[in-house]
Amino acid sequence: MRIIVLGSGSIIPTKERFGSSILLETRRLGRVMLDIGPGALEKLRKLNVDPRSIRMLLITHFHVDHVSDLPALIKLKKFLGGDTLHIIGPRGLAEFIEDLILKNRFFSYLVDLECLKYIELHECWDGVAIEGEGYRIISKPVEHFGGVAYRIEDEDLSLVYSGDTKPDERLIDLSRNIDVLIHECSFPSSVLLGKHTSDEDLVKIVARVKPRVLVVVHLYPEMELRRYELMKALRNAFDGDIFIPKDLDIIEV
């Protein structure tokens, strides 16, 4: 499995980080995107990744820093073609697409262009979101404005992607015996804002989950400045490999 970091930051751009988006390359599923925040498509261009090769897009929640490039991808499918793009997201996914495109007179021309025939929606919540030969994707609600986390099982590898969330026992349960945990760490505990995970929270989480590989994402600038302290604390908490990547980093698992 390859983990290609398209966006490892927040809505506040920094020199090394912006938006939220991950591209996975797996054995059975092929290429899968996790969220599609601002700049994700441009990162694909920089990496010479053909958008037609992306089989699935998993959306954790509908905040702008996780979905802003979605309308562009939907339009792009019309011009590039290729296989159907399966978009998986939490409750409200169909309503979100309806409000974004069908009821929006400024975007409704995408209907006239027949862009929607290139996508297929799959709403999920608590259980198996989609499965096939050699793979399974499970969703679990988490504490962040109707969001979900995902567990991806692809042959002999398992990965959990937290999306945005406060520390949540449901995510701990979803993460049992996994190989890879991709988890947000938005702020230092001293300045924690909103329904997010702090550095101290993440240390406690990984001490319980003990993944083989930890990938830390969704760093706001305040947390980015403390990433070395975070790395030290995480290394004291468990024995796995730890990555605090910047955008365009590639991690081989």
Sine and cosine of phi, psi and omega as CSV:
sin_phi,cos_phi,sin_psi,cos_psi,sin_omega,cos_omega
0.00,0.00,0.69,-0.72,0.12,-0.99
-0.92,-0.39,0.70,-0.71,0.06,-1.00
-0.93,-0.36,0.93,-0.37,-0.03,-1.00
-0.96,-0.29,0.90,-0.44,-0.12,-0.99
-1.00,0.06,0.95,-0.30,0.04,-1.00
-1.00,0.04,-0.59,0.81,0.01,-1.00
-0.51,-0.86,0.90,-0.43,-0.09,-1.00
-0.92,-0.39,0.11,0.99,-0.09,-1.00
-0.92,-0.40,-0.53,-0.85,-0.07,-1.00
-0.87,-0.49,-0.25,-0.97,0.05,-1.00
-0.95,0.32,-0.25,0.97,0.02,-1.00
-1.00,-0.04,0.93,-0.36,-0.04,-1.00
-0.95,0.32,0.65,-0.76,0.14,-0.99
-0.83,-0.56,-0.02,-1.00,-0.03,-1.00
-0.88,0.48,-0.54,0.84,-0.12,-0.99
-0.91,-0.40,-0.19,0.98,-0.15,-0.99
-0.59,-0.81,0.58,-0.81,0.07,-1.00
-0.30,-0.95,0.49,-0.87,0.14,-0.99
0.84,0.54,-0.22,-0.98,0.02,-1.00
-0.66,-0.75,0.90,-0.44,0.08,-1.00
-0.16,-0.99,0.68,-0.74,0.05,-1.00
-0.76,-0.65,0.63,-0.77,0.13,-0.99
-0.92,-0.40,0.83,-0.56,0.06,-1.00
-0.97,-0.24,0.63,-0.78,0.17,-0.99
-0.88,-0.47,0.92,-0.39,-0.12,-0.99
-0.85,-0.52,0.21,-0.98,-0.06,-1.00
-0.93,0.36,-0.79,0.61,-0.11,-0.99
-1.00,0.02,-0.67,0.74,-0.08,-1.00
-0.99,0.13,-0.33,0.95,-0.11,-0.99
0.97,0.25,-0.71,-0.70,-0.03,-1.00
-1.00,-0.06,0.78,-0.62,-0.02,-1.00
-0.76,-0.65,0.76,-0.65,0.09,-1.00
-0.99,-0.11,0.65,-0.76,0.12,-0.99
-0.93,-0.36,0.96,-0.27,-0.09,-1.00
0.91,0.42,0.32,-0.95,-0.09,-1.00
-0.53,-0.85,0.92,0.39,-0.03,-1.00
-0.97,0.24,-0.08,-1.00,-0.09,-1.00
-0.87,0.49,0.74,-0.67,0.03,-1.00
1.00,0.04,-0.03,1.00,-0.07,-1.00
-0.88,0.47,-0.67,0.74,-0.02,-1.00
-0.92,0.39,-0.59,0.80,0.05,-1.00
-0.91,0.42,-0.58,0.81,0.06,-1.00
-0.91,0.41,-0.62,0.78,0.06,-1.00
-0.87,0.49,-0.67,0.75,0.02,-1.00
-0.88,0.47,-0.69,0.72,0.00,-1.00
-0.88,0.48,-0.53,0.85,-0.03,-1.00
-1.00,-0.03,0.05,1.00,-0.02,-1.00
0.86,0.51,0.62,0.79,0.06,-1.00
-0.99,-0.10,0.85,-0.53,0.02,-1.00
-0.96,0.27,0.88,-0.48,0.00,-1.00
-0.84,0.55,-0.42,0.91,0.02,-1.00
-0.91,0.41,-0.33,0.94,-0.03,-1.00
-0.99,0.13,-0.12,0.99,-0.03,-1.00
-0.99,0.11,0.87,-0.50,-0.09,-1.00
-1.00,0.05,-0.63,0.78,-0.07,-1.00
-0.67,-0.74,0.51,-0.86,0.15,-0.99
-0.83,-0.56,0.86,-0.51,0.04,-1.00
-0.97,-0.23,0.88,-0.48,0.01,-1.00
-0.97,-0.24,0.79,-0.61,-0.02,-1.00
-1.00,0.09,-0.58,0.81,0.04,-1.00
-0.25,-0.97,0.08,-1.00,-0.23,-0.97
-0.97,-0.26,0.45,0.89,0.09,-1.00
-0.97,0.24,0.50,-0.87,-0.18,-0.98
-0.86,0.50,-0.55,0.84,-0.03,-1.00
-0.97,0.25,-0.01,1.00,0.04,-1.00
-0.88,-0.47,-0.19,0.98,-0.09,-1.00
-0.70,-0.72,0.07,1.00,-0.20,-0.98
-0.90,0.44,-0.44,0.90,0.01,-1.00
-1.00,0.03,0.05,1.00,-0.05,-1.00
-0.90,0.43,-0.74,0.68,0.02,-1.00
-0.85,0.53,-0.62,0.78,0.02,-1.00
-0.91,0.42,-0.64,0.77,0.02,-1.00
-0.91,0.42,-0.65,0.76,0.01,-1.00
-0.89,0.46,-0.68,0.74,0.05,-1.00
-0.92,0.39,-0.64,0.77,-0.02,-1.00
-0.87,0.50,-0.59,0.81,0.01,-1.00
-0.85,0.52,-0.57,0.82,0.01,-1.00
-0.88,0.48,-0.67,0.75,-0.10,-1.00
-1.00,0.09,-0.47,0.88,-0.01,-1.00
-1.00,-0.08,-0.48,0.88,-0.03,-1.00
0.96,0.30,-0.56,-0.83,-0.04,-1.00
1.00,-0.07,-0.11,-0.99,-0.02,-1.00
-0.93,0.36,0.28,-0.96,0.06,-1.00
-0.86,0.51,0.69,-0.72,0.11,-0.99
-1.00,-0.03,0.87,-0.49,0.03,-1.00
-1.00,0.02,0.89,-0.45,0.01,-1.00
-0.97,-0.25,0.88,-0.48,-0.03,-1.00
-0.93,-0.36,0.75,-0.67,-0.01,-1.00
-0.38,-0.93,0.17,-0.99,-0.07,-1.00
-0.95,0.30,0.06,-1.00,0.06,-1.00
-0.74,0.67,0.70,-0.71,-0.03,-1.00
0.98,-0.18,-0.05,1.00,-0.03,-1.00
-0.86,0.52,-0.74,0.67,-0.02,-1.00
-0.89,0.45,-0.65,0.76,0.03,-1.00
-0.91,0.42,-0.62,0.78,0.02,-1.00
-0.88,0.48,-0.72,0.69,0.02,-1.00
-0.91,0.41,-0.61,0.79,0.03,-1.00
-0.89,0.46,-0.73,0.68,0.00,-1.00
-0.93,0.37,-0.59,0.80,-0.06,-1.00
-0.94,0.34,-0.61,0.79,-0.15,-0.99
-0.86,-0.51,-0.84,0.55,-0.15,-0.99
-0.92,0.39,-0.62,0.78,-0.03,-1.00
-0.99,-0.12,-0.01,1.00,-0.05,-1.00
-0.98,-0.19,0.96,-0.30,-0.11,-0.99
-0.90,0.43,-0.31,0.95,0.02,-1.00
-1.00,0.09,-0.39,0.92,0.03,-1.00
-0.95,-0.32,-0.11,0.99,-0.11,-0.99
-0.93,0.38,-0.23,0.97,0.09,-1.00
-0.88,0.47,-0.33,0.94,0.08,-1.00
-0.90,0.44,-0.46,0.89,0.08,-1.00
-0.94,0.35,-0.70,0.71,0.03,-1.00
-0.88,0.48,-0.54,0.84,0.05,-1.00
-0.98,0.20,-0.06,1.00,-0.01,-1.00
0.89,0.46,0.55,0.83,-0.01,-1.00
-0.92,0.39,-0.52,0.85,-0.12,-0.99
-0.94,0.33,-0.29,0.96,0.00,-1.00
-0.96,0.29,-0.16,0.99,0.00,-1.00
-1.00,-0.07,0.01,1.00,0.00,-1.00
-0.82,-0.57,0.42,-0.91,0.09,-1.00
-0.72,-0.69,0.79,-0.62,-0.08,-1.00
-1.00,-0.10,0.61,-0.79,0.05,-1.00
-0.71,-0.71,0.97,-0.26,0.06,-1.00
-0.99,0.16,0.62,-0.79,-0.01,-1.00
-0.65,-0.76,0.18,-0.98,0.06,-1.00
-0.44,-0.90,-0.99,0.16,-0.11,-0.99
-0.77,-0.63,1.00,-0.05,-0.02,-1.00
0.56,-0.83,-0.32,-0.95,-0.03,-1.00
-0.95,0.30,0.85,-0.53,0.01,-1.00
-1.00,0.08,-0.66,0.75,0.01,-1.00
-0.27,-0.96,0.53,-0.85,0.03,-1.00
-0.46,-0.89,0.36,-0.93,0.02,-1.00
-0.34,-0.94,-0.22,-0.98,-0.05,-1.00
-0.91,0.42,0.92,-0.40,0.08,-1.00
1.00,0.09,0.06,1.00,0.01,-1.00
-0.54,-0.84,0.37,-0.93,0.08,-1.00
-0.43,-0.90,0.65,-0.76,0.07,-1.00
-0.85,-0.52,0.82,-0.57,-0.03,-1.00
-0.91,-0.41,0.66,-0.75,0.06,-1.00
-0.92,-0.39,0.43,-0.90,0.02,-1.00
-0.54,-0.84,0.78,-0.62,0.04,-1.00
-0.90,0.44,0.58,-0.81,0.04,-1.00
-0.74,-0.67,0.18,-0.98,-0.12,-0.99
-0.99,0.12,0.97,0.23,0.07,-1.00
-0.27,-0.96,0.99,0.14,0.21,-0.98
0.76,0.65,0.80,0.60,0.05,-1.00
0.96,0.27,0.40,0.91,-0.04,-1.00
-1.00,-0.02,0.23,-0.97,0.07,-1.00
-0.75,-0.66,0.39,-0.92,0.23,-0.97
-0.96,-0.26,0.32,-0.95,-0.02,-1.00
-0.81,-0.59,0.61,-0.79,0.20,-0.98
-0.91,-0.41,0.83,-0.56,-0.01,-1.00
-0.93,-0.36,0.86,-0.52,0.05,-1.00
-0.92,-0.40,0.91,-0.41,-0.07,-1.00
-0.79,-0.61,0.97,-0.23,-0.11,-0.99
0.80,0.61,-0.91,-0.41,-0.12,-0.99
-0.98,-0.18,0.26,0.97,0.02,-1.00
-0.86,-0.51,0.59,-0.80,0.05,-1.00
-0.76,-0.65,0.61,-0.79,-0.07,-1.00
-0.62,-0.78,0.64,-0.76,0.12,-0.99
-0.87,-0.49,0.73,-0.69,0.06,-1.00
-0.90,-0.44,0.87,-0.49,-0.14,-0.99
-0.97,0.25,-0.44,0.90,-0.27,-0.96
0.88,0.48,-0.48,-0.88,0.07,-1.00
-1.00,-0.09,0.70,-0.71,-0.01,-1.00
-0.19,-0.98,0.49,-0.87,0.31,-0.95
-0.95,0.31,0.29,-0.96,0.13,-0.99
-0.80,0.60,0.75,-0.66,-0.17,-0.99
-0.61,-0.80,0.81,-0.58,0.00,-1.00
-0.88,0.48,-0.49,0.87,0.03,-1.00
-0.91,0.42,-0.58,0.81,0.04,-1.00
-0.95,0.31,-0.60,0.80,0.08,-1.00
-0.86,0.52,-0.70,0.71,0.01,-1.00
-0.90,0.43,-0.65,0.76,0.02,-1.00
-0.89,0.46,-0.46,0.89,-0.15,-0.99
-1.00,-0.06,0.13,0.99,-0.06,-1.00
-0.90,0.44,0.75,-0.66,0.09,-1.00
0.86,0.50,0.56,0.83,0.01,-1.00
-1.00,0.00,0.32,-0.95,0.09,-1.00
-1.00,0.06,-0.70,0.71,-0.13,-0.99
-0.80,-0.60,0.74,-0.68,0.13,-0.99
-0.87,-0.50,0.88,-0.47,0.14,-0.99
-0.97,-0.23,0.93,-0.37,-0.17,-0.99
-0.75,-0.66,0.62,-0.79,0.04,-1.00
-0.96,0.29,0.45,-0.89,0.15,-0.99
-0.50,-0.86,1.00,0.05,-0.22,-0.98
-0.97,0.24,-0.69,0.73,-0.17,-0.99
-0.64,-0.77,0.40,-0.92,0.27,-0.96
-0.90,0.43,0.46,-0.89,-0.06,-1.00
-0.87,0.50,-0.45,0.89,-0.05,-1.00
-0.95,0.32,-0.34,0.94,-0.03,-1.00
-0.76,-0.64,0.43,0.90,-0.07,-1.00
-0.87,0.50,0.75,-0.66,0.02,-1.00
-0.80,-0.60,0.60,-0.80,0.12,-0.99
0.93,0.36,-0.22,-0.98,-0.05,-1.00
-1.00,-0.01,0.97,0.26,-0.08,-1.00
-0.72,-0.69,0.06,-1.00,0.00,-1.00
-0.95,-0.30,0.72,-0.70,0.03,-1.00
-1.00,-0.08,0.08,-1.00,0.05,-1.00
-0.88,0.48,-0.71,0.71,0.00,-1.00
-0.91,0.42,-0.62,0.79,0.05,-1.00
-0.88,0.48,-0.72,0.69,-0.07,-1.00
-0.90,0.43,-0.63,0.78,0.05,-1.00
-0.85,0.53,-0.69,0.73,0.02,-1.00
-0.92,0.40,-0.62,0.78,-0.01,-1.00
-0.90,0.44,-0.77,0.64,-0.07,-1.00
-0.94,0.34,-0.45,0.89,0.07,-1.00
-0.90,0.43,-0.47,0.88,0.04,-1.00
-1.00,0.02,-0.67,0.74,-0.08,-1.00
-0.97,0.24,-0.67,0.74,-0.01,-1.00
0.80,0.60,0.85,0.52,0.06,-1.00
-0.94,0.34,0.31,-0.95,0.10,-0.99
-0.95,0.31,-0.57,0.82,0.00,-1.00
-0.70,-0.71,0.73,-0.69,0.08,-1.00
-0.89,-0.46,0.76,-0.65,0.08,-1.00
-0.86,-0.52,0.86,-0.51,-0.09,-1.00
-0.98,-0.20,0.82,-0.58,-0.06,-1.00
-0.71,-0.70,-0.01,-1.00,0.05,-1.00
0.89,0.45,0.71,0.70,0.03,-1.00
-1.00,0.09,0.84,-0.55,0.22,-0.98
-0.97,0.24,0.28,-0.96,-0.04,-1.00
-0.81,0.59,-0.59,0.80,0.01,-1.00
-0.89,0.46,-0.60,0.80,0.01,-1.00
-0.98,0.19,-0.55,0.83,0.03,-1.00
-0.86,0.50,-0.60,0.80,0.01,-1.00
-0.93,0.37,-0.31,0.95,-0.06,-1.00
-0.92,-0.40,0.37,0.93,-0.09,-1.00
-0.92,0.40,-0.49,0.87,0.02,-1.00
-0.94,0.33,-0.65,0.76,0.09,-1.00
-0.90,0.43,-0.61,0.79,0.04,-1.00
-0.90,0.45,-0.71,0.70,0.01,-1.00
-0.85,0.53,-0.69,0.72,0.00,-1.00
-0.88,0.47,-0.70,0.72,-0.02,-1.00
-0.91,0.40,-0.63,0.78,0.01,-1.00
-0.92,0.38,-0.63,0.78,0.02,-1.00
-0.90,0.43,-0.46,0.89,0.06,-1.00
-0.98,0.18,-0.24,0.97,-0.10,-0.99
-1.00,-0.06,-0.50,0.86,-0.01,-1.00
-0.35,-0.94,0.14,-0.99,-0.17,-0.99
-0.98,-0.20,0.08,1.00,-0.06,-1.00
-0.97,0.22,0.09,-1.00,0.09,-1.00
-0.97,0.23,0.64,-0.77,-0.08,-1.00
-0.82,-0.57,0.74,-0.67,0.06,-1.00
-0.78,-0.62,0.75,-0.66,0.17,-0.98
-0.88,-0.47,0.99,0.16,-0.22,-0.98
-0.98,0.20,0.34,-0.94,0.22,-0.98
-0.98,-0.21,0.16,-0.99,-0.02,-1.00
-0.87,0.50,0.65,-0.76,0.01,-1.00
0.98,0.18,0.03,1.00,0.13,-0.99
-0.93,0.36,0.51,-0.86,0.02,-1.00
-0.82,-0.57,0.76,-0.65,-0.03,-1.00
-0.88,-0.47,0.82,-0.58,0.03,-1.00
-0.99,-0.12,0.77,-0.64,0.01,-1.00
-0.88,-0.48,0.00,0.00,0.00,0.00
